[in-house]
Amino acid sequence: MAPVIAVVGAGPGLGLAVARVFGGHGFDVALIARTKEKLTALVKDLAEDGISAAAFPADTADPVQLTDALQQAAERFGRIDVLEFSPLPGLQVVQPQDVTVENLRQQTDALLYGAVTAAQAVLPGMREAGSGTLLFTTGSGAIDPVPMLASINIAQAGQRNWALNLHQTLADEGIYVANVAIGVMIGDQAPEGVPHRTADDIAQEYWELHTQREKAEHVISA
């Protein structure tokens, strides 16, 4: 049976690149995102590369949907060995003084609570197996806040804090956890003066984290 990665928040950029890297190393791939049509296209792209993948539509802000999707993925493939969590609920521009319960909830539901939901869905199987990897993605604003992204920064800072705590407490059970903080624009090109890296390049570093199993946090920089 092939090992399995679940990519939560899968899209045509980083999510697809991570799926390709792990798929290229023999992993089957479970793709989770809100839009079924987008996922179907990603499954087709991966199939062209000889990678076995399946789509499981779910909104990370909906705990029932996300839990069901991950359970279906585990049933389809037999298990989940790696969880990669990198949804993008929308680039919400909110200054610190303009943060409200409502605009913060949009981010915490999809990011912080979504991360907790995803982990709780896969951890029982990983703990039973005595192995597993959880890779959580944030922006670098989770470490060094960016004022215009205040609500996203708050949600991702909480997500980051929790991931670092999990790193400390699950290692003895054979489960590796890391936070990946991306501090560059993802793409083949960017406006002058804006640091950037390609999705394929960044995805290789996820594979290195999974195989080396050392750092609690990795910052992606130019």
Kinemage of the C-alpha trace (Angstrom):
@kinemage 1
@onewidth
@group {chain A} dominant
@subgroup {mainchain}
@vectorlist {calphas} color= white
{ca met a 1} P 0.000 0.000 0.000
{ca ala a 2} L 1.372 3.411 -0.987
{ca pro a 3} L 1.770 6.142 1.619
{ca val a 4} L -0.855 8.902 1.445
{ca ile a 5} L -0.748 12.694 1.713
{ca ala a 6} L -3.862 14.799 2.269
{ca val a 7} L -3.474 18.319 0.881
{ca val a 8} L -6.024 20.585 2.555
{ca gly a 9} L -6.625 23.827 0.695
{ca ala a 10} L -5.417 22.332 -2.573
{ca gly a 11} L -5.123 24.721 -5.487
{ca pro a 12} L -3.196 25.065 -8.754
{ca gly a 13} L -0.220 26.706 -7.029
{ca leu a 14} L 1.444 25.427 -3.881
{ca gly a 15} L -1.081 22.656 -3.197
{ca leu a 16} L -0.587 21.092 -6.613
{ca ala a 17} L 3.178 21.471 -6.328
{ca val a 18} L 3.248 19.715 -2.947
{ca ala a 19} L 1.035 16.958 -4.353
{ca arg a 20} L 3.422 16.520 -7.299
{ca val a 21} L 6.502 16.311 -5.104
{ca phe a 22} L 5.031 13.750 -2.724
{ca gly a 23} L 3.323 11.914 -5.565
{ca gly a 24} L 6.642 11.734 -7.356
{ca his a 25} L 7.990 9.911 -4.315
{ca gly a 26} L 5.285 7.273 -4.481
{ca phe a 27} L 2.511 8.870 -2.450
{ca asp a 28} L -1.170 8.680 -3.273
{ca val a 29} L -2.830 12.085 -2.934
{ca ala a 30} L -6.102 13.203 -1.334
{ca leu a 31} L -7.029 16.723 -2.448
{ca ile a 32} L -9.368 18.813 -0.302
{ca ala a 33} L -10.768 22.243 -1.172
{ca arg a 34} L -14.147 23.948 -1.526
{ca thr a 35} L -14.621 23.726 -5.294
{ca lys a 36} L -15.232 20.310 -6.842
{ca glu a 37} L -14.474 21.502 -10.388
{ca lys a 38} L -11.080 22.844 -9.345
{ca leu a 39} L -10.231 19.604 -7.594
{ca thr a 40} L -11.282 17.544 -10.615
{ca ala a 41} L -8.844 19.522 -12.767
{ca leu a 42} L -6.035 18.940 -10.263
{ca val a 43} L -6.729 15.202 -10.171
{ca lys a 44} L -6.472 15.152 -13.962
{ca asp a 45} L -3.178 17.078 -13.906
{ca leu a 46} L -1.701 14.641 -11.408
{ca ala a 47} L -2.952 11.622 -13.349
{ca glu a 48} L -1.022 12.893 -16.376
{ca asp a 49} L 2.093 12.672 -14.193
{ca gly a 50} L 1.223 9.116 -13.193
{ca ile a 51} L 0.115 10.120 -9.685
{ca ser a 52} L -2.941 8.528 -8.093
{ca ala a 53} L -5.172 11.261 -6.643
{ca ala a 54} L -8.778 11.736 -5.588
{ca ala a 55} L -10.908 14.793 -4.749
{ca phe a 56} L -12.825 15.369 -1.534
{ca pro a 57} L -14.641 18.740 -1.589
{ca ala a 58} L -14.957 20.516 1.761
{ca asp a 59} L -14.797 23.984 3.269
{ca thr a 60} L -12.150 24.226 6.006
{ca ala a 61} L -14.434 26.621 7.877
{ca asp a 62} L -17.015 23.837 8.216
{ca pro a 63} L -15.810 21.240 10.763
{ca val a 64} L -18.354 18.618 9.690
{ca gln a 65} L -17.488 18.913 5.994
{ca leu a 66} L -13.739 18.836 6.645
{ca thr a 67} L -13.891 15.897 9.030
{ca asp a 68} L -16.081 13.938 6.609
{ca ala a 69} L -13.726 14.678 3.706
{ca leu a 70} L -10.675 13.452 5.607
{ca gln a 71} L -12.496 10.358 6.814
{ca gln a 72} L -13.563 9.592 3.240
{ca ala a 73} L -9.966 10.042 2.096
{ca ala a 74} L -8.712 7.642 4.758
{ca glu a 75} L -11.344 5.097 3.713
{ca arg a 76} L -10.494 5.540 0.024
{ca phe a 77} L -6.737 5.140 0.430
{ca gly a 78} L -6.567 3.105 3.641
{ca arg a 79} L -4.861 5.742 5.784
{ca ile a 80} L -3.355 9.238 5.830
{ca asp a 81} L 0.371 9.442 6.515
{ca val a 82} L 0.934 13.151 5.880
{ca leu a 83} L -1.376 16.134 6.348
{ca glu a 84} L -0.439 19.371 4.581
{ca phe a 85} L -2.706 22.262 5.601
{ca ser a 86} L -2.559 25.464 3.525
{ca pro a 87} L -6.010 26.914 2.764
{ca leu a 88} L -6.365 30.499 1.591
{ca pro a 89} L -9.795 31.791 2.623
{ca gly a 90} L -9.204 35.120 0.893
{ca leu a 91} L -6.750 37.992 1.191
{ca gln a 92} L -8.690 40.094 3.679
{ca val a 93} L -7.169 43.561 4.146
{ca val a 94} L -7.885 44.666 7.722
{ca gln a 95} L -5.813 47.114 9.756
{ca pro a 96} L -5.253 46.222 13.441
{ca gln a 97} L -7.603 48.938 14.654
{ca asp a 98} L -10.323 47.668 12.322
{ca val a 99} L -10.341 44.070 13.527
{ca thr a 100} L -13.799 43.009 14.678
{ca val a 101} L -15.171 39.759 15.995
{ca glu a 102} L -16.891 39.196 12.652
{ca asn a 103} L -13.955 39.784 10.288
{ca leu a 104} L -11.656 37.852 12.611
{ca arg a 105} L -14.071 34.925 12.762
{ca gln a 106} L -13.855 34.515 8.980
{ca gln a 107} L -10.144 33.797 9.344
{ca thr a 108} L -10.143 31.812 12.576
{ca asp a 109} L -12.898 29.501 11.309
{ca ala a 110} L -11.006 28.601 8.127
{ca leu a 111} L -7.435 28.722 9.415
{ca leu a 112} L -7.112 28.103 13.152
{ca tyr a 113} L -10.242 26.024 13.700
{ca gly a 114} L -9.768 24.374 10.323
{ca ala a 115} L -6.259 23.288 11.287
{ca val a 116} L -7.496 21.881 14.591
{ca thr a 117} L -10.332 20.033 12.852
{ca ala a 118} L -8.009 18.543 10.232
{ca ala a 119} L -5.474 17.386 12.788
{ca gln a 120} L -8.084 15.812 15.032
{ca ala a 121} L -9.439 13.908 12.022
{ca val a 122} L -6.093 12.312 11.151
{ca leu a 123} L -4.282 12.066 14.493
{ca pro a 124} L -6.062 8.953 15.811
{ca gly a 125} L -4.857 6.933 12.829
{ca met a 126} L -1.349 8.346 13.054
{ca arg a 127} L -1.113 7.663 16.786
{ca glu a 128} L -2.316 4.121 16.267
{ca ala a 129} L 0.310 3.607 13.553
{ca gly a 130} L 3.020 5.325 15.593
{ca ser a 131} L 3.983 7.551 12.683
{ca gly a 132} L 2.816 10.559 10.704
{ca thr a 133} L 3.587 14.091 9.575
{ca leu a 134} L 1.579 17.289 10.030
{ca leu a 135} L 2.745 20.309 8.023
{ca phe a 136} L 0.871 23.550 8.698
{ca thr a 137} L 1.366 26.568 6.444
{ca thr a 138} L 1.136 30.228 7.443
{ca gly a 139} L 2.370 33.519 6.105
{ca ser a 140} L 5.410 35.081 7.735
{ca gly a 141} L 2.982 37.590 9.272
{ca ala a 142} L 2.223 34.926 11.869
{ca ile a 143} L 5.746 35.637 13.189
{ca asp a 144} L 6.276 39.286 12.210
{ca pro a 145} L 2.828 40.891 11.828
{ca val a 146} L 1.888 42.814 8.680
{ca pro a 147} L -0.504 45.623 9.717
{ca met a 148} L -2.813 45.442 6.700
{ca leu a 149} L -3.316 41.687 7.238
{ca ala a 150} L -4.184 41.927 10.911
{ca ser a 151} L -7.049 39.425 11.008
{ca ile a 152} L -5.156 36.806 8.978
{ca asn a 153} L -2.065 37.337 11.147
{ca ile a 154} L -4.053 36.734 14.337
{ca ala a 155} L -5.576 33.484 13.070
{ca gln a 156} L -2.298 32.184 11.663
{ca ala a 157} L -0.352 33.173 14.781
{ca gly a 158} L -2.697 30.994 16.808
{ca gln a 159} L -2.315 28.200 14.278
{ca arg a 160} L 1.478 28.544 14.432
{ca asn a 161} L 1.563 28.525 18.232
{ca trp a 162} L -0.487 25.336 18.324
{ca ala a 163} L 1.676 23.640 15.682
{ca leu a 164} L 4.829 24.393 17.666
{ca asn a 165} L 3.188 22.946 20.774
{ca leu a 166} L 2.220 19.806 18.858
{ca his a 167} L 5.826 19.459 17.686
{ca gln a 168} L 6.939 19.259 21.302
{ca thr a 169} L 4.284 16.820 22.479
{ca leu a 170} L 3.863 14.337 19.619
{ca ala a 171} L 7.482 13.594 18.715
{ca asp a 172} L 7.711 10.747 21.225
{ca glu a 173} L 4.789 9.064 19.435
{ca gly a 174} L 6.582 9.117 16.094
{ca ile a 175} L 4.569 12.045 14.724
{ca tyr a 176} L 6.419 15.005 13.246
{ca val a 177} L 4.780 18.449 13.243
{ca ala a 178} L 6.110 21.662 11.714
{ca asn a 179} L 4.924 25.127 10.824
{ca val a 180} L 5.972 26.512 7.441
{ca ala a 181} L 5.931 30.312 7.331
{ca ile a 182} L 6.003 31.669 3.790
{ca gly a 183} L 7.572 35.103 3.502
{ca val a 184} L 7.665 35.445 -0.285
{ca met a 185} L 5.225 35.790 -3.147
{ca ile a 186} L 4.583 32.406 -4.751
{ca gly a 187} L 4.992 32.493 -8.521
{ca asp a 188} L 7.343 32.442 -11.473
{ca gln a 189} L 7.602 36.221 -11.388
{ca ala a 190} L 6.656 39.161 -9.174
{ca pro a 191} L 6.597 42.961 -9.267
{ca glu a 192} L 10.008 44.571 -9.101
{ca gly a 193} L 11.433 44.466 -5.604
{ca val a 194} L 9.007 41.800 -4.354
{ca pro a 195} L 10.775 38.581 -3.308
{ca his a 196} L 9.328 35.458 -4.874
{ca arg a 197} L 9.850 31.722 -5.239
{ca thr a 198} L 8.181 29.213 -7.508
{ca ala a 199} L 5.640 26.806 -6.047
{ca asp a 200} L 7.708 23.845 -7.266
{ca asp a 201} L 10.787 25.168 -5.480
{ca ile a 202} L 8.919 25.729 -2.220
{ca ala a 203} L 7.248 22.316 -2.390
{ca gln a 204} L 10.652 20.616 -2.365
{ca glu a 205} L 11.248 22.109 1.062
{ca tyr a 206} L 8.065 20.471 2.367
{ca trp a 207} L 9.466 17.128 1.258
{ca glu a 208} L 12.765 17.871 3.025
{ca leu a 209} L 10.920 18.732 6.230
{ca his a 210} L 8.961 15.473 6.043
{ca thr a 211} L 12.052 13.354 5.479
{ca gln a 212} L 14.443 15.135 7.850
{ca arg a 213} L 11.864 15.486 10.673
{ca glu a 214} L 13.851 17.959 12.744
{ca lys a 215} L 12.697 21.577 12.769
{ca ala a 216} L 9.535 22.800 14.463
{ca glu a 217} L 9.415 25.736 12.074
{ca his a 218} L 10.731 26.572 8.647
{ca val a 219} L 10.629 30.060 7.118
{ca ile a 220} L 10.469 30.309 3.325
{ca ser a 221} L 12.479 33.342 2.207
{ca ala a 222} L 14.010 34.591 -1.021
